Amino acid sequence: MLGVALGLRPGRPSWLAGPAAVALAPLAFTGHAAMHEGGWGMAHALNDYLHVLAAAFWLGSLPVFLAWLAAWRQPGDRAEATGALLRFSACGHVAVMVLLLSGVANAVLILGPTLPHPGGGYVGVLLLKVALALAMTGLALVNRYRWIPRIRRDPVQALQAIRRNTCRELALGAAVLIIVGGLGLMSPS
């Protein structure tokens, strides 16, 4: 799907969102989300699904965001690119909020209300994931509140900084995905 989406003009692959969301649904019923039964199991699966959707939106949107940054340099595309960048910013705020809140809920559902000692394998790896996710959030906030407002005054410096930070977000996101793959194989106790 990513290959198809990247082959389309930025902003046009919105029709992929529905099938992508459906394709991600089975992930919510695997791993630690499958550890509960009944109502708790459904709540955990739904929460995990929201977590996966928010993460997929954030990480999946970053390559498209980079394409819109490139389009912004073209005077004929600037108005449309500006609108897309602002829409991404607004939706990105919601995705990050859902991601962080559902992540906390997942941790509570998996570990219980009190965290085991951080020296334990699972908790240590989980804390690394949290640190990387917070670093990604920090980069996104710097882009949104420091560099986006400076695009009109100093477009070259602002666009370079936004592109650099977005590439860093993608690298951190890849590391988070690798860590999540490992966490799914680890016992939380």
SERO-4910 file (N, C-alpha, C, O; in steps of 0.05 Angstrom, whole numbers):
BEGIN
 pado doro    nc1    nc2    nc3   cac1   cac2   cac3    cc1    cc2    cc3    oc1    oc2    oc3
  Met    A     17    -24      0      0      0      0     17     25      0     11     45    -13
  Leu    A     40     24     15     57     47     16     68     54    -11     70     77    -19
  Gly    A     76     33    -26     87     37    -53     66     50    -71     73     68    -87
  Val    A     41     41    -70     20     54    -86     16     82    -77     14    100    -93
  Ala    A     15     87    -51     10    114    -40     32    133    -48     27    156    -55
  Leu    A     57    124    -47     79    142    -54     80    147    -84     92    167    -93
  Gly    A     68    130   -100     67    134   -129     46    154   -137     45    162   -160
  Leu    A     28    161   -119      6    180   -125     15    208   -118     33    212   -102
  Arg    A      2    227   -130      7    255   -123      1    259    -93    -19    248    -83
  Pro    A     18    275    -79     13    280    -51    -16    289    -46    -26    306    -60
  Gly    A    -27    278    -25    -54    286    -17    -76    271    -31   -100    274    -23
  Arg    A    -70    256    -51    -91    242    -66    -97    213    -57   -118    203    -64
  Pro    A    -79    200    -41    -85    172    -35   -104    168    -11   -102    148      3
  Ser    A   -121    188     -6   -139    185     17   -157    161     15   -167    151     35
  Trp    A   -162    152     -9   -179    128    -12   -166    103     -1   -179     83      3
  Leu    A   -140    104      5   -126     81     17   -131     79     47   -125     58     59
  Ala    A   -141    100     59   -143    101     89   -162     79     99   -155     65    118
  Gly    A   -185     75     86   -204     55     95   -193     27     93   -193     12    113
  Pro    A   -183     18     70   -172     -9     68   -148    -13     86   -144    -34     97
  Ala    A   -132      8     90   -109      6    108   -118      1    136   -107    -15    151
  Ala    A   -139     16    145   -149     13    172   -160    -16    176   -157    -28    197
  Val    A   -174    -26    156   -184    -53    157   -161    -73    158   -162    -93    173
  Ala    A   -141    -69    142   -118    -87    142   -103    -88    169    -91   -108    176
  Leu    A   -104    -66    184    -91    -65    210   -107    -77    232    -96    -83    253
  Ala    A   -133    -81    228   -150    -90    250   -141   -117    262   -142   -120    286
  Pro    A   -132   -137    246   -124   -162    259   -101   -159    279    -99   -176    297
  Leu    A    -85   -139    276    -63   -135    295    -74   -130    323    -60   -137    343
  Ala    A    -98   -119    325   -109   -113    352   -117   -138    367   -123   -137    391
  Phe    A   -118   -161    354   -127   -185    367   -104   -205    371   -108   -229    375
  Thr    A    -79   -195    369    -56   -212    372    -39   -201    395    -45   -180    407
  Gly    A    -17   -215    401      1   -206    422    -12   -203    449    -30   -218    456
  His    A     -3   -183    464    -13   -179    491    -43   -170    491    -56   -173    512
  Ala    A    -52   -159    469    -81   -151    469    -99   -175    470   -123   -172    477
  Ala    A    -89   -199    465   -105   -223    466   -103   -237    493   -113   -260    496
  Met    A    -91   -224    513    -87   -237    538   -112   -237    556   -113   -252    576
  His    A   -131   -220    550   -156   -219    566   -179   -231    550   -178   -232    526
  Glu    A   -199   -239    565   -224   -250    552   -247   -232    560   -245   -215    578
  Gly    A   -270   -236    547   -294   -222    554   -292   -192    548   -279   -183    529
  Gly    A   -305   -176    566   -305   -147    563   -278   -135    564   -272   -116    549
  Trp    A   -261   -144    583   -233   -133    584   -218   -139    559   -202   -122    549
  Gly    A   -222   -163    548   -209   -170    523   -217   -152    500   -200   -144    484
  Met    A   -243   -147    498   -252   -129    476   -242   -100    481   -234    -87    462
  Ala    A   -242    -91    506   -232    -64    512   -202    -62    505   -193    -43    493
  His    A   -187    -83    512   -159    -83    506   -154    -83    476   -137    -69    465
  Ala    A   -169   -100    462   -166   -102    432   -174    -75    419   -160    -66    401
  Leu    A   -196    -63    428   -204    -37    417   -183    -16    423   -176      0    405
  Asn    A   -172    -15    447   -152      4    454   -127      0    437   -114     18    427
  Asp    A   -119    -26    434    -96    -32    418   -100    -24    389    -82    -14    376
  Tyr    A   -124    -28    379   -131    -20    352   -128     11    348   -117     20    328
  Leu    A   -138     26    367   -135     55    366   -105     63    366    -96     81    352
  His    A    -89     48    383    -60     53    384    -47     48    357    -31     64    347
  Val    A    -54     25    345    -43     18    319    -51     38    298    -35     46    281
  Leu    A    -77     46    297    -86     65    277    -72     92    280    -64    104    260
  Ala    A    -69    102    305    -56    127    309    -27    126    300    -16    144    288
  Ala    A    -13    104    307     15    100    299     17     98    269     35    110    257
  Ala    A     -1     83    256      0     81    227     -5    107    214      8    114    194
  Phe    A    -24    123    224    -29    149    213     -4    167    215      5    179    195
  Trp    A      8    168    239     31    185    243     55    177    225     65    193    209
  Leu    A     63    152    227     86    142    212     80    142    182     96    149    165
  Gly    A     55    133    175     48    131    147     45    158    134     49    160    109
  Ser    A     39    178    149     36    205    138     62    220    134     64    238    118
  Leu    A     83    211    148    108    226    146    120    226    118    130    247    109
  Pro    A    120    204    103    130    206     75    113    225     58    124    239     41
  Val    A     87    224     62     70    242     47     75    271     55     75    289     38
  Phe    A     80    276     81     87    302     91    112    312     77    114    336     70
  Leu    A    132    295     75    157    303     61    151    310     32    163    329     21
  Ala    A    133    295     19    126    302     -9    113    329    -11    118    344    -29
  Trp    A     96    336      9     83    362      9    103    384     14    101    406      4
  Leu    A    123    378     31    144    398     35    158    404      9    164    428      3
  Ala    A    164    384     -7    177    388    -33    158    403    -51    167    421    -66
  Ala    A    132    397    -51    113    411    -68    111    440    -60    105    457    -77
  Trp    A    115    447    -34    112    474    -25    132    493    -39    127    517    -42
  Arg    A    155    482    -48    175    498    -62    166    508    -89    176    528   -100
  Gln    A    146    495   -100    136    503   -127    114    523   -123     93    517   -111
  Pro    A    117    547   -134     97    568   -130     69    560   -137     50    568   -124
  Gly    A     66    544   -158     39    535   -167     26    516   -148      2    514   -147
  Asp    A     42    502   -132     32    482   -113     31    492    -84     22    479    -66
  Arg    A     41    516    -80     45    526    -52     19    528    -36     19    520    -13
  Ala    A     -2    539    -48    -27    542    -33    -38    515    -25    -46    511     -2
  Glu    A    -38    496    -43    -49    469    -37    -31    455    -17    -40    441      1
  Ala    A     -4    458    -20     15    446     -1     12    458     27     13    443     47
  Thr    A      8    484     28      4    497     54    -20    486     68    -20    480     92
  Gly    A    -42    483     53    -66    472     65    -62    444     75    -72    436     96
  Ala    A    -48    428     59    -43    400     67    -26    398     91    -31    382    109
  Leu    A     -5    415     93     12    415    116     -3    423    141      2    412    163
  Leu    A    -20    443    139    -36    451    162    -56    430    171    -61    425    194
  Arg    A    -68    416    151    -87    394    157    -72    372    171    -82    360    191
  Phe    A    -48    365    161    -32    344    174    -26    352    203    -27    335    221
  Ser    A    -19    377    207    -13    387    234    -36    383    253    -33    373    275
  Ala    A    -60    390    244    -84    387    261    -90    358    266    -94    350    289
  Cys    A    -89    341    245    -95    313    249    -72    299    264    -77    281    280
  Gly    A    -48    309    260    -25    298    275    -27    302    305    -20    284    320
  His    A    -37    325    313    -42    330    342    -61    309    353    -56    298    375
  Val    A    -82    303    339   -102    284    348    -89    256    349    -92    241    368
  Ala    A    -75    249    328    -62    222    327    -42    218    349    -42    197    362
  Val    A    -26    238    355     -6    236    376    -20    234    403    -12    219    420
  Met    A    -41    250    407    -56    248    433    -68    220    436    -66    208    458
  Val    A    -81    209    415    -92    183    417    -70    162    421    -74    143    437
  Leu    A    -48    165    408    -26    146    411    -15    146    439    -10    125    450
  Leu    A    -11    169    451      0    171    478    -20    160    498    -12    145    516
  Leu    A    -45    168    496    -65    159    515    -70    129    513    -72    115    533
  Ser    A    -72    119    489    -77     90    485    -52     74    493    -54     51    502
  Gly    A    -28     86    490     -4     73    499     -3     70    529      4     49    540
  Val    A    -11     90    544    -13     89    573    -34     68    581    -29     52    599
  Ala    A    -57     68    567    -78     49    573    -68     20    568    -73      2    583
  Asn    A    -53     16    546    -42    -10    540    -23    -19    562    -24    -43    570
  Ala    A     -6     -1    571     13     -9    592     -2    -17    617      6    -37    630
  Val    A    -23     -3    624    -39    -10    648    -53    -37    644    -54    -53    662
  Leu    A    -64    -41    620    -78    -66    614    -59    -90    615    -66   -112    622
  Ile    A    -34    -85    606    -15   -107    605     -1   -111    632      2   -134    641
  Leu    A      7    -90    645     23    -92    669      8    -89    695     18    -95    716
  Gly    A    -16    -79    693    -32    -73    717    -26    -44    726    -11    -30    713
  Pro    A    -40    -35    747    -38     -7    755    -10      0    766     -4     24    767
  Thr    A      5    -19    776     32    -12    786     53    -25    768     52    -49    762
  Leu    A     72     -9    761     93    -19    743    113    -37    759    120    -31    781
  Pro    A    120    -60    746    141    -76    759    168    -60    758    169    -39    746
  His    A    188    -71    771    214    -58    772    224    -53    744    224    -71    727
  Pro    A    234    -28    738    244    -22    712    268    -38    703    274    -39    679
  Gly    A    280    -52    721    303    -69    714    294    -94    700    311   -108    688
  Gly    A    268   -100    701    258   -124    687    260   -120    657    259    -97    647
  Gly    A    263   -142    642    267   -140    613    245   -126    599    250   -107    584
  Tyr    A    220   -134    603    198   -123    589    195    -93    595    192    -77    577
  Val    A    195    -86    620    191    -58    628    214    -41    618    210    -18    609
  Gly    A    238    -51    619    261    -35    608    258    -30    578    264     -7    569
  Val    A    250    -50    563    246    -46    534    222    -27    529    223    -11    511
  Leu    A    201    -31    545    178    -13    543    186     16    548    177     34    534
  Leu    A    202     21    568    212     48    574    229     59    552    228     83    546
  Leu    A    244     42    538    260     51    515    240     60    493    245     80    480
  Lys    A    220     44    488    199     51    468    186     78    475    183     95    457
  Val    A    179     81    500    167    106    509    186    130    504    178    151    495
  Ala    A    211    127    511    231    148    507    233    156    477    234    179    471
  Leu    A    234    136    460    236    141    431    210    155    421    212    173    405
  Ala    A    187    146    431    162    158    423    161    188    432    151    205    418
  Leu    A    170    193    456    171    220    466    191    237    450    186    261    446
  Ala    A    213    226    442    232    240    424    218    247    398    222    269    387
  Met    A    203    228    387    188    234    362    168    257    366    166    275    350
  Thr    A    155    256    388    135    277    395    149    304    397    139    324    388
  Gly    A    172    304    410    187    329    413    195    340    386    193    364    381
  Leu    A    205    323    368    212    332    341    187    343    326    189    364    312
  Ala    A    165    330    329    140    339    316    132    366    327    123    384    312
  Leu    A    134    370    353    127    395    365    146    418    356    137    440    351
  Val    A    171    412    354    191    432    345    184    440    316    184    463    309
  Asn    A    178    420    300    170    426    272    146    444    272    145    464    258
  Arg    A    125    437    287    100    451    285    102    479    297     91    498    285
  Tyr    A    115    482    320    113    507    334    138    525    330    137    549    337
  Arg    A    160    514    320    183    530    315    187    535    286    191    558    277
  Trp    A    187    514    270    194    516    242    172    523    223    176    539    204
  Ile    A    148    512    226    126    518    208    120    548    208    116    560    187
  Pro    A    119    562    231    114    591    231    136    607    217    131    629    208
  Arg    A    160    596    214    182    610    201    184    605    171    202    616    158
  Ile    A    167    589    160    169    583    131    167    608    114    182    611     95
  Arg    A    149    626    121    146    650    104    170    669    106    178    682     87
  Arg    A    182    671    131    205    689    135    231    677    124    247    692    111
  Asp    A    236    652    129    261    640    121    256    611    111    262    592    124
  Pro    A    244    610     87    235    584     77    258    563     74    253    539     79
  Val    A    281    571     66    303    552     61    311    539     88    312    514     89
  Gln    A    316    555    108    325    544    134    302    528    146    306    506    157
  Ala    A    277    539    145    255    525    158    249    498    144    245    478    158
  Leu    A    248    498    118    243    473    104    265    452    108    259    428    111
  Gln    A    290    461    109    312    442    115    309    430    143    312    406    147
  Ala    A    302    447    162    299    437    190    275    418    192    277    397    205
  Ile    A    253    425    179    229    408    180    235    381    167    228    360    178
  Arg    A    248    382    144    255    357    130    273    340    147    269    316    149
  Arg    A    294    352    158    313    337    175    299    325    199    303    301    205
  Asn    A    282    341    213    268    330    237    248    308    229    245    289    244
  Thr    A    235    311    206    216    291    197    231    265    190    221    243    197
  Cys    A    254    267    178    270    243    172    279    230    199    280    205    201
  Arg    A    285    246    218    292    235    245    268    221    257    270    200    270
  Glu    A    244    233    254    220    220    264    216    193    251    209    174    265
  Leu    A    220    192    225    217    166    211    237    145    222    230    122    226
  Ala    A    262    154    226    282    135    237    275    126    265    277    102    271
  Leu    A    266    144    281    258    137    308    233    118    307    231     99    322
  Gly    A    215    124    289    191    108    285    198     79    277    186     60    286
  Ala    A    218     77    260    227     50    252    239     35    276    234     11    279
  Ala    A    254     49    292    265     37    316    242     28    335    243      7    347
  Val    A    222     45    338    199     38    355    185     13    345    178     -5    360
  Leu    A    182     11    318    169    -13    307    185    -38    312    174    -59    317
  Ile    A    211    -36    311    229    -59    317    225    -67    346    223    -91    352
  Ile    A    225    -47    363    221    -52    392    194    -65    397    192    -83    413
  Val    A    173    -55    384    146    -65    388    146    -95    380    133   -111    393
  Gly    A    159   -101    358    161   -129    350    173   -147    371    164   -169    376
  Gly    A    194   -136    384    207   -151    406    189   -153    431    188   -173    444
  Leu    A    175   -131    437    158   -131    461    135   -151    458    127   -164    478
  Gly    A    126   -154    434    104   -174    429    112   -202    435     95   -219    439
  Leu    A    138   -207    435    148   -234    440    157   -238    469    164   -261    477
  Met    A    157   -217    484    167   -218    512    144   -222    532    122   -213    527
  Ser    A    151   -235    553    131   -237    575    132   -212    592    154   -203    599
  Pro    A    109   -200    597    108   -175    613    115   -179    642    121   -159    656
  Ser    A    115   -203    652    121   -207    681    150   -210    686    158   -214    709
***
